[in-house]
Amino acid sequence: MSDNWTAIAMVFIGLFLIGGVVSLFKQGLKIGAMVCGIGAAMALTAGVLWW
């Protein structure tokens, strides 16, 4: 595992936001799910690139 805590935190935030996408989509809030999905993609990308 990496010693870079920022990368680990960004991946965790991305996974948390993916859970938000699923929750918002089930509630029928598609715009909120899309915004949350964009944030999740950005956080996961940042975490992978930071690694």
N, CA, C and O of each residue as an XYZ file, in Angstrom:
204
protein
N       0.839     -1.185      0.000
C       0.000      0.000      0.000
C       0.877      1.238      0.000
O       2.012      1.218      0.475
N       0.341      2.284     -0.528
C       1.106      3.521     -0.661
C       1.201      4.257      0.671
O       0.309      4.168      1.515
N       2.290      4.978      0.839
C       2.432      5.826      2.019
C       1.832      7.206      1.783
O       1.874      8.060      2.668
N       1.281      7.426      0.609
C       0.725      8.719      0.278
C      -0.732      8.779      0.754
O      -1.631      8.249      0.102
N      -0.943      9.419      1.874
C      -2.288      9.457      2.480
C      -3.271     10.269      1.663
O      -4.476     10.025      1.728
N      -2.778     11.237      0.890
C      -3.681     12.029      0.059
C      -4.326     11.160     -1.020
O      -5.523     11.279     -1.281
N      -3.544     10.296     -1.637
C      -4.086      9.400     -2.670
C      -5.116      8.451     -2.071
O      -6.167      8.209     -2.664
N      -4.810      7.922     -0.902
C      -5.747      7.011     -0.239
C      -7.046      7.735      0.103
O      -8.135      7.186     -0.063
N      -6.921      8.968      0.581
C      -8.109      9.750      0.922
C      -8.945     10.052     -0.315
O     -10.173      9.999     -0.257
N      -8.297     10.367     -1.428
C      -9.044     10.677     -2.651
C      -9.792      9.445     -3.177
O     -10.927      9.558     -3.640
N      -9.163      8.284     -3.107
C      -9.839      7.062     -3.541
C     -11.023      6.771     -2.621
O     -12.087      6.374     -3.095
N     -10.851      6.962     -1.319
C     -11.947      6.750     -0.371
C     -13.103      7.704     -0.664
O     -14.262      7.291     -0.660
N     -12.796      8.978     -0.918
C     -13.841      9.956     -1.240
C     -14.560      9.556     -2.526
O     -15.782      9.670     -2.618
N     -13.806      9.090     -3.513
C     -14.420      8.647     -4.764
C     -15.374      7.490     -4.559
O     -16.463      7.471     -5.133
N     -14.972      6.515     -3.739
C     -15.849      5.377     -3.462
C     -17.087      5.804     -2.672
O     -18.184      5.292     -2.895
N     -16.898      6.744     -1.751
C     -18.032      7.276     -0.992
C     -19.028      7.962     -1.933
O     -20.240      7.803     -1.786
N     -18.507      8.723     -2.896
C     -19.384      9.412     -3.843
C     -20.090      8.440     -4.778
O     -21.204      8.718     -5.221
N     -19.468      7.312     -5.086
C     -20.150      6.295     -5.906
C     -21.373      5.762     -5.152
O     -22.417      5.508     -5.754
N     -21.240      5.596     -3.849
C     -22.398      5.209     -3.037
C     -23.487      6.266     -3.092
O     -24.675      5.942     -3.103
N     -23.084      7.525     -3.125
C     -24.052      8.617     -3.268
C     -24.756      8.587     -4.609
O     -25.942      8.903     -4.695
N     -24.039      8.210     -5.653
C     -24.645      8.101     -6.988
C     -25.738      7.044     -6.976
O     -26.835      7.267     -7.487
N     -25.431      5.891     -6.389
C     -26.415      4.805     -6.331
C     -27.646      5.246     -5.535
O     -28.782      4.999     -5.939
N     -27.401      5.901     -4.404
C     -28.508      6.345     -3.562
C     -29.371      7.391     -4.265
O     -30.598      7.293     -4.253
N     -28.743      8.376     -4.868
C     -29.499      9.426     -5.550
C     -30.252      8.876     -6.755
O     -31.373      9.300     -7.034
N     -29.644      7.937     -7.467
C     -30.317      7.360     -8.625
C     -31.552      6.574     -8.207
O     -32.574      6.619     -8.892
N     -31.472      5.850     -7.081
C     -32.631      5.097     -6.579
C     -33.760      6.030     -6.153
O     -34.934      5.666     -6.228
N     -33.402      7.239     -5.704
C     -34.415      8.206     -5.286
C     -35.002      8.956     -6.470
O     -35.967      9.704     -6.309
N     -34.444      8.770     -7.643
C     -34.953      9.440     -8.831
C     -34.346     10.810     -9.065
O     -34.850     11.565     -9.897
N     -33.296     11.150     -8.368
C     -32.646     12.448     -8.530
C     -31.471     12.292     -9.499
O     -30.311     12.210     -9.095
N     -31.809     12.256    -10.784
C     -30.801     11.935    -11.791
C     -29.761     13.039    -11.947
O     -28.595     12.745    -12.210
N     -30.152     14.301    -11.792
C     -29.177     15.405    -11.929
C     -28.187     15.343    -10.764
O     -26.986     15.520    -10.967
N     -28.671     15.097     -9.569
C     -27.781     14.978     -8.417
C     -26.849     13.788     -8.558
O     -25.680     13.864     -8.181
N     -27.361     12.683     -9.102
C     -26.526     11.507     -9.318
C     -25.444     11.796    -10.350
O     -24.315     11.322    -10.225
N     -25.794     12.575    -11.369
C     -24.813     12.911    -12.392
C     -23.710     13.800    -11.822
O     -22.532     13.582    -12.104
N     -24.081     14.793    -11.026
C     -23.089     15.673    -10.409
C     -22.197     14.886     -9.456
O     -20.981     15.077     -9.430
N     -22.802     14.011     -8.683
C     -22.053     13.173     -7.748
C     -21.138     12.215     -8.514
O     -20.021     11.944     -8.073
N     -21.592     11.709     -9.635
C     -20.786     10.818    -10.457
C     -19.581     11.519    -11.056
O     -18.497     10.941    -11.142
N     -19.771     12.765    -11.470
C     -18.638     13.538    -11.989
C     -17.611     13.759    -10.881
O     -16.408     13.629    -11.110
N     -18.082     14.089     -9.695
C     -17.174     14.270     -8.564
C     -16.451     12.980     -8.213
O     -15.266     13.004     -7.881
N     -17.154     11.851     -8.284
C     -16.529     10.559     -7.994
C     -15.450     10.237     -9.018
O     -14.372      9.759     -8.663
N     -15.739     10.498    -10.280
C     -14.749     10.231    -11.327
C     -13.517     11.105    -11.137
O     -12.388     10.643    -11.309
N     -13.733     12.358    -10.784
C     -12.598     13.269    -10.569
C     -11.774     12.834     -9.356
O     -10.544     12.859     -9.407
N     -12.428     12.443     -8.281
C     -11.710     12.038     -7.072
C     -10.923     10.752     -7.304
O      -9.779     10.635     -6.866
N     -11.533      9.785     -7.992
C     -10.817      8.543     -8.273
C      -9.636      8.776     -9.213
O      -8.566      8.195     -9.034
N      -9.838      9.627    -10.212
C      -8.740      9.954    -11.123
C      -7.607     10.632    -10.372
O      -6.438     10.306    -10.583
N      -7.942     11.573     -9.497
C      -6.911     12.258     -8.727
C      -6.166     11.280     -7.818
O      -4.945     11.366     -7.684
N      -6.888     10.362     -7.202
C      -6.250      9.387     -6.332
C      -5.303      8.467     -7.083
O      -4.215      8.160     -6.596
N      -5.715      8.024     -8.274
C      -4.866      7.139     -9.060
C      -3.631      7.883     -9.566
O      -2.521      7.353     -9.521
N      -3.825      9.101    -10.044
C      -2.678      9.864    -10.550
C      -1.732     10.285     -9.435
O      -0.530     10.429     -9.661
N      -2.264     10.482     -8.235
C      -1.436     10.882     -7.111
C      -0.599      9.715     -6.599
O       0.453      9.916     -5.992
N      -1.066      8.508     -6.844
C      -0.416      7.310     -6.357
C       0.974      7.257     -6.930
O       1.721      6.319     -6.653
